[in-house]
Amino acid sequence: MTKNQIEQLKQKLLAQRLEIHDLQTTLIESSKTVDLDQSKVGRLSRMDAMQGQQIAMEASRRRKLQLINIESALNRIENSEYGYCLECGEDIYIRRLEFDPANSLCIVCAEIKEN
């Protein structure tokens, strides 16, 4: 992988990190505690609000995991270890990294880990 390709992927990672941070700040309101006062909210509306809260919390958990993967990829770039599978050490195909620059496994190891 060339230095130019690595730099492009690094910029993509930085943009993704910024986008996730922006999403986190705008969606914090969705995961606040649901008011259970039945005089204010009907039973179905309250259930909808609680379901919405759970969905927002799960989305937040996934964004945090994405941030961890992005930070890990950025650290690998800084340590000149980027682009190599963490399991087998083989090169990760550039197209796989272009699709998701935070990938840390080659396709073979990712499939094995999935099963």
C-alpha positions as CSV (number, residue, x, y, z in Angstrom):
1,M,0.0,0.0,0.0
2,T,1.4,3.4,-0.9
3,K,1.8,6.3,1.4
4,N,-0.8,8.2,-0.6
5,Q,-3.4,5.4,-0.1
6,I,-2.7,5.3,3.6
7,E,-3.1,9.1,3.8
8,Q,-6.4,8.9,2.0
9,L,-7.7,6.2,4.3
10,K,-6.4,8.2,7.3
11,Q,-8.4,11.2,6.2
12,K,-11.5,9.0,5.7
13,L,-11.0,7.6,9.3
14,L,-10.7,11.2,10.7
15,A,-13.9,12.2,8.8
16,Q,-15.8,9.2,10.2
17,R,-14.6,10.0,13.7
18,L,-15.8,13.5,13.4
19,E,-19.2,12.4,12.0
20,I,-19.7,10.0,14.9
21,H,-18.8,12.6,17.5
22,D,-21.3,15.0,15.9
23,L,-24.0,12.3,15.9
24,Q,-23.3,11.5,19.5
25,T,-23.9,15.0,20.6
26,T,-27.1,15.5,18.6
27,L,-28.6,12.1,19.8
28,I,-27.9,12.4,23.5
29,E,-31.4,13.8,24.0
30,S,-33.0,10.5,22.6
31,S,-31.5,8.3,25.3
32,K,-32.6,10.4,28.3
33,T,-34.7,8.8,31.0
34,V,-38.4,8.3,30.0
35,D,-40.9,10.1,32.2
36,L,-43.3,7.4,33.6
37,D,-46.0,9.8,34.8
38,Q,-49.2,8.3,33.3
39,S,-51.1,11.5,33.7
40,K,-48.8,13.1,31.1
41,V,-48.2,10.2,28.7
42,G,-50.6,7.4,27.7
43,R,-49.5,3.8,28.1
44,L,-48.7,3.2,24.3
45,S,-47.0,6.6,24.0
46,R,-44.8,5.7,27.0
47,M,-44.0,2.3,25.5
48,D,-43.0,4.0,22.3
49,A,-40.8,6.4,24.2
50,M,-39.2,3.6,26.1
51,Q,-38.6,1.6,22.9
52,G,-37.1,4.8,21.2
53,Q,-34.8,5.2,24.2
54,Q,-33.6,1.6,23.9
55,I,-33.0,2.0,20.2
56,A,-31.0,5.2,20.9
57,M,-28.9,3.5,23.6
58,E,-28.1,0.6,21.2
59,A,-27.1,3.0,18.5
60,S,-24.9,4.9,21.0
61,R,-23.2,1.6,22.0
62,R,-22.5,0.8,18.3
63,R,-21.1,4.3,17.7
64,K,-18.8,3.9,20.7
65,L,-17.6,0.6,19.2
66,Q,-17.0,2.3,15.8
67,L,-15.0,5.0,17.6
68,I,-12.8,2.3,19.3
69,N,-12.2,0.6,15.9
70,I,-11.4,4.0,14.2
71,E,-9.0,4.9,17.0
72,S,-7.3,1.5,16.8
73,A,-6.9,1.9,13.0
74,L,-5.4,5.4,13.5
75,N,-3.0,4.0,16.0
76,R,-1.9,1.3,13.6
77,I,-1.3,4.0,11.0
78,E,0.9,5.9,13.4
79,N,2.8,2.8,14.3
80,S,3.2,1.7,10.6
81,E,1.2,-1.5,11.3
82,Y,-1.9,-0.5,9.2
83,G,-3.1,-2.7,6.5
84,Y,-2.1,-6.0,8.0
85,C,-4.5,-8.5,9.5
86,L,-4.3,-8.6,13.3
87,E,-4.9,-12.4,13.2
88,C,-2.6,-13.8,10.5
89,G,-0.4,-10.8,9.6
90,E,-1.2,-10.9,5.9
91,D,-2.1,-7.8,3.9
92,I,-5.7,-6.6,4.0
93,Y,-6.9,-6.0,0.4
94,I,-7.1,-2.2,-0.3
95,R,-10.7,-2.5,-1.5
96,R,-11.7,-3.9,1.9
97,L,-10.0,-1.0,3.6
98,E,-11.5,1.5,1.1
99,F,-15.0,0.1,2.1
100,D,-14.2,0.3,5.8
101,P,-10.8,1.7,6.7
102,A,-11.2,0.5,10.3
103,N,-11.1,-3.1,9.2
104,S,-8.5,-5.0,11.2
105,L,-8.9,-8.5,9.7
106,C,-8.4,-9.9,6.2
107,I,-11.5,-11.4,4.7
108,V,-10.4,-15.0,5.5
109,C,-9.9,-14.3,9.2
110,A,-13.1,-12.2,9.4
111,E,-15.1,-15.1,8.0
112,I,-13.5,-17.5,10.4
113,K,-14.2,-15.3,13.3
114,E,-17.8,-14.8,12.2
115,N,-18.4,-18.6,12.3
